[in-house]
Amino acid sequence: MTSPADTAAPRPADAGPDAAHRPASWVRTRLRAAPLAALLTAVLAFGTVFLAAAFPRLLDRTADQGLRDFLRDRGPAATSILATADLGGAGAGGLADDAKRLDEDAARLTARTGMLGVAPGGPVYGARSGKPRSLTNDGLARPEAVNPTMDLLYVQGLRDHVTLAEGDWPGAPAPNAPVPIAISRGVAETVGIRLGDVLETGPTTPDDSPPRAKVVGIVDVNDQDDPYWSDLPCPNRACLAYTSGKLPAAYWRTGGLVDGSALDRIRAWQTGAQDFWRLPVDLDALRADRLGATERELASYLTGHTANTLANETVRPGLRISSSMPTLLRQAVARQEATAPLASIGPAGLAGVGAVVLCLAAALAGDRRIAELRLLQARGGSRTGVVRRLLAEGAVTVLPTAVLATGLAFLLLPTPRWGGTLLAAAAVALFSLLALPLRAARLWSKPRTDSARRRVVGELAVLGLTVAAVAEVRRRGVAPVGEGADPLLVAAPLLLALTGGLVLARLQPPLLGALARATARRPGAVGFLGLARAARGSGGGQRPSVLPLLALLLAVTTAGFGATVLGAVDTARTSAARLSVGGDASVLVPIGVTVPAGFADAAGALPGVRASARIWADTEVFVLGGNGSTRVFAVVADPTAYAEISRSLGRGAFDPAALSGGTGAPDAPVPTLVSTALAKQLGPEATHRLRLPNGGELLTATAGTVDGTPALQGDDRLFVVLPAGPAVAVAPELDRTNLWLGTGSVDEGELRRLVREKIATGTERAAAVTGAAGPDALPDGYTVRTSASVTAELGDDPLQHSAARLFWTAVLGAGSLALVAVLLTLVRAAPERTALLARLRTMGLRPRQGLTLILVETLPQTLVAAVGGGLVALAAVALLGPSFDLSILVGAEIPPGLPVDVPAVLLPTLGLAGLVAAGIVAEALIAGRRQIATELRAGDQR
């Protein structure tokens, strides 16, 4: 027989004496022994580090883009800096130098913008007359017998934005000759001006020598919506304007374009001529994290050191610089801080779930290798040596994937800020690297016998911290605007979820045990066995089952709380829109125009309209009394229809019978509803006299009080409501209604069509079409509003949309990580469960019963966590809701508070629970049968 010594492999002759005793590399051996575990560790590290690195960058990108979209929606004029100076001010050279001086000053103004920058289109600058002059030529369009007017202006770069259609470009004017101008084709066709016309102007004073202008060219505007034409006096199209006074008349206002050598003619055209420079701010260069510095830079440019420097450099002491940007930036800051809790709660919940998943992975890895670590400890392995080897093993799998994940986040989400990304990625990578070594190091510590007491102390500490956080938030409310995101408000829902998880971890084992005992009395052992195993696993067996429960609870609580905030904003916005409109639709006409009965009948017959009323409303009404007169808002409407609108709107509801007592006789009082605030001023007197705008008077009798009325926004206002029948009989002018209100699903397009067809005149309709808004445009002065359009307008907030997208992205990530936590637990328990099912299969357990057993064992924890998370989310809303003020998010003033909304919490709760349950079922279907078959073939090899 060959001895063992004889079978030893021969050693090379040149090998050293210790070559056969050189130990194998720990890291290589471990990775070869458990390649799947190493791969899963690397994948988990990659996913968590990528999320940690991506979310700060995603937060920065959404904040920057939301800010830019918010400002861009305000239009180019509002986001520009406008500098003006008197035309031909101090330091002006000859006339030929004026245009050149404008160019030089534009370069100086642009060079001083600093971090604000100028948009790629560059500044728009030139000179314009201060006021228009009326054109007196015969044959020009006069909608209401008022002469059209014209401004003169020079705009640098005109030829890049128009195309010469007829005639020539305007040039230098000859002495005592009309100033040559070019007009757009839209102006020519609307006003009736032809090429070669000499436009005569009317004198503004008795000694005035009216200037003239000759049309030498007609141009086509390349793009009517080009920001180049913003804030200019109608050079690209004729504008319909109105005279001042009680009965305004419509007229056309236009602009004539001159050459840069004719600036003296602009100065002579009308008083107040000025040079102007409009510098559009480069919105793409603005950053949300630099708003404070941007505001300081802008303040210096407008009224500070930079403004003084520019006045000296341009030699224009009267240089005036203005902009709407400071107001817009303040609004952006307020909206950004209002959305900060919503934008922070989602990522905070994701971070909490990620930390739980990493702890769970470390706990499962420690449980899987507990025998190995105990063996190393028994053979004299030191704590330092084992921890060092585990760190080296983890570094090979964690660090390369962490670097790759961070680089991928930088590549996919470019942003100039990188500090938060590196810090978050490094923290998660370090946590992933140290979790298992630190858990293994505890094996060398002396076992403690008071673990139960320490657990109770820890749970009480968490409970105390949660109570303190909630009490502080309720006491002081949300952090004031200007202090950024409120960390306490962000942490309070998560602390409530943590507390709820600890409570459920205490309650789940006895509840499942009681359910198992109740199931034991029923036929069949599958339900009892599955519930018994679930209760035993939840009670602190070999598997750390509290952590997946906590992960799912955090995800559900975060989703439910944030969804409640979003739902409350949408609901409040809809209500605020209806109150603003006065119903679901309103039509307001200009002064002097009457809403005819035909329009009211046609509008009331539109599909979806439930109630409508034709209303006379005016603010020039006075209540006469012994203490003088009180100005009030008066409403005259049909009582039945207006009462229905008030009831539907929830503002100022009243019984129409209260206004039914009037007879219409001149000396009979008209029953009247008065506001509560007005009733307090008027005192106990029952009758009063109303003075109407035309000087007539109306005797009224107070029939009741209401807090508000649909035709008037706000409560505690001074107003009266009169019935149309008796009021019109006494004062026929009250039948000239100027407002229409309706409720129901009103089609705004159809309502606008009726306004054009039944109220607006032909001239007004033509002017609306000429205004480039298209055939659906309304004439100036006519307003059609619907609650749907106002709701959409209030909700058109890019900052809020960005915060909502970020929140739902974080919720999806948290739900995915919660699913990973549950699947990790299932994978760790798979060998024991597979062996049990294999043994039960030999005793007659059918495959379908085996699947049922797996689901009964694993799904209760998911359902308990989902229900508990929903309840915790509702509790968080009830406890923290009074501290919320959603007015900025809604876009209108609303009472503070966050209502409890069960459907808003239920939807994400069911979604996350369904996601995790689907993962459990898929794991049982895919892995369960294969593992059972393997176990049946190989036997129990553990």
Salt bridges, closest charged atoms under 4 A:
ASP60 OD2 - ARG417 NE 3.40
ASP64 OD2 - ARG417 NH2 2.92
ASP69 OD1 - ARG72 NH1 3.40
ASP86 OD1 - ARG320 NH2 3.57
ASP98 OD2 - ARG267 NH2 3.55
ASP105 OD2 - ARG101 NE 3.93
ASP105 OD1 - ARG108 NH1 2.64
ASP105 OD2 - ARG316 NE 2.73
ASP151 OD1 - ARG253 NE 2.95
GLU166 OE2 - ARG185 NH1 3.66
GLU200 OE2 - ARG212 NH1 3.87
ASP208 OD2 - ARG133 NH2 2.46
ASP220 OD1 - ARG185 NE 2.64
ASP226 OD2 - HIS161 ND1 2.99
ASP275 OD2 - ARG316 NH1 3.05
ASP284 OD1 - ARG72 NH2 2.85
ASP289 OD2 - ARG287 NH2 2.95
ASP289 OD1 - ARG417 NH1 2.86
GLU313 OE2 - ARG112 NH2 2.54
ASP367 OD1 - ARG439 NH2 3.05
GLU372 OE1 - ARG30 NH1 3.47
GLU372 OE2 - ARG369 NH2 3.14
GLU393 OE2 - ARG369 NH1 2.74
ASP450 OD2 - ARG453 NH2 3.17
GLU459 OE2 - ARG455 NE 3.03
GLU459 OE1 - ARG506 NE 3.13
GLU472 OE2 - ARG475 NH2 2.63
GLU472 OE2 - ARG476 NE 3.78
ASP486 OD1 - ARG476 NH2 2.96
ASP570 OD1 - ARG573 NH1 3.41
ASP584 OD1 - ARG578 NE 2.84
ASP584 OD2 - ARG610 NH2 3.95
GLU620 OE2 - ARG631 NH2 2.45
GLU644 OE2 - ARG647 NH2 2.56
GLU697 OE1 - ARG689 NE 2.99
GLU697 OE2 - ARG691 NH2 3.56
ASP715 OD1 - ARG651 NE 3.82
ASP735 OD1 - ARG614 NH2 3.45
GLU748 OE2 - ARG752 NH1 3.66
GLU750 OE1 - ARG753 NH2 2.71
GLU757 OE1 - ARG753 NH1 2.97
ASP776 OD1 - ARG756 NH2 3.73
ASP797 OD2 - ARG335 NH1 2.70
GLU832 OE2 - ARG533 NH1 3.76
GLU857 OE1 - ARG533 NE 3.10
GLU857 OE2 - ARG543 NH2 3.64
GLU923 OE1 - ARG833 NH2 3.85
ASP940 OD2 - ARG839 NH2 2.78
ASP940 OD1 - ARG942 NE 3.27
